[in-house]
Amino acid sequence: MLNGDPVNQVERAMVALRRSQGRRRLARMAKERGGPRLDPTLFAVLDAVEEHEEGGCTVGVVAEAMSVDQPRASRLVSRAVTEGLLRRAADQRDGRRTLLELTPTGRRHLDELHAFRRSVFAEAMADWSADDRARFADLLTRFARAYTTLP
């Protein structure tokens, strides 16, 4: 493939981002900059619960969102419950199901994480024009939506 091919460029950029996330770069930056302090894996659990709050989040939903097996997700959720970040609640429509909800402490940690991430992303785009930031946000959002709906 040619280096100038847009699909090739997107693929390489996505690999670089995945590797960066795999190395827990944001967690390291948070530690160095006085940002939120919590195991990055638990933040992934909180992210999953927040993303699926409206429809009711279960351990199975967390497992799928994090691309881990059900037992691993269950252990992580139990840890988040023990640390006071999540609570389990009975599903009012189906008493056999247990839903996960953010606690006020979990919400506070997640809000701090969102603010920290946004500050890092803003720093990465600091020398971009407002039009470039808006265009990038639109294109990235469209790409993520299309990519996540692929079969």
N, C-alpha and C positions, 0 to 999 in steps of 0.2 A: 504494500500500500504506500501511497505517496504521503509524505509528512504533512502536506498541505490539505489533505482530504479531511473535511470537517468531521466525518464520522470517526476517522482515526484519531483526530485531535480530542474529540469528546471521550473516546475510549481511554486514551492515555490520561486525560484529566481525571476521569472517574477512578482509574487505577491508583493514581497519585493520592486522591482524596481517601479512598478506601484504606490504602497503606497508612496514611497519616492517622486515620481514625483507629486502625488496628493497633497502632503504637500508643494509643490513648494520649495523643498530643494535647487535646483540650484539657484533659485531667491534669497533665503535667503543667500546662500553662496556668491553669487555675491555681495549682499549688504554688507556682512561682509568683503569681500576681495577686495572691490573696483572694482568689475567687472561691466559689462554692467547694466545700470539701465533703465529698461523698464518693463511695465506690462508683466508678463509671458504669458498672453493670447495673447497679441499682437505679441510676439515672435512666438507663435504657428501659427498665421495668416501669418507672414512673412515666416516661415518655409514652410507652405503649398504653398504659392505663388512661392517661390524659387523652390520647388520640381516639380511644374507643369509649370514652365516658358516656357519650350520648346513647349508644346502642346497648350499653351494658358490657362491661369488660370481665372476662373470666380468665382463669389460668391458661386455658386453651388458646384464647386470643393473644395473651402475652407470649406464649410459646411460638405461635405463628408469627407475630410481629417481630420477635427477636431471632427467629430462625433457629430455635433450640428445641430439644425434645421436651415433652410434657413434664417428666420428672425434674429436669433442670429448672424449668420455669417455675414449678411448684416450690422448689427449694429457694429460689430467688424471691418469689412472692412471700413465702413464709418469713424470710429474713427481713423483707421490707415491712411486713406486719409487725414483727418483733421490734424493729427499730422505730416503730410509730409512724411510718411513712404512708402506709396503706391500712385499710380496715376491710374486713370481709362483711358482706351484708347479704341477707337472703333476698333472692329475686322475688318480688311481689307477684309476678305473673306465673312463676314456676318455682315452687318451694324446694325443688330438688337442686336448683342451680344456686351457686354462690357467686355473687358479683364482687368486684374489687372497686374500692373507692379511695381517692386520695384523702388523707387526713389534712387538717390545717398545717401540720408540720411538713407533710409531703408536698403540699401546694407551695409552701414558702420555699422549700428547697428547689422545687421545679421552677418557680418564678425567678429565683436567684440564678439558676442555670440558664434560663432563657435570656436574662439580662446579660450574663457573662458571654454567652455564645454570640449574641447580637453585637456586643462591643468588639469581640474578636473579628467578626465578619465585617463590621464597619471599618475596623482598622485595615483589614485586607483590601477594602475598596476605597480607602481614604482619598486617594488621588484620582478617583473616577469622577466623571461629571454626574450630575443628578440624572441626566438622560441615560447615561450608560448603566447606572445602578438600576433605574426603572426598567430598562430593556432587559438587563440580565435577570432581574427578579421575574419578569414575565416569562422569559424563555426558559429559565430553570424550572419554574413552577409548571409550565406546560410540559416540559420534558419529564419531570418527576411524575406527573399525573399520567401521562401516556405510558411511561415505563412500568409503573406499578400496576397498571391494568392489563399488561400483556399476559396471555395465558401461560 
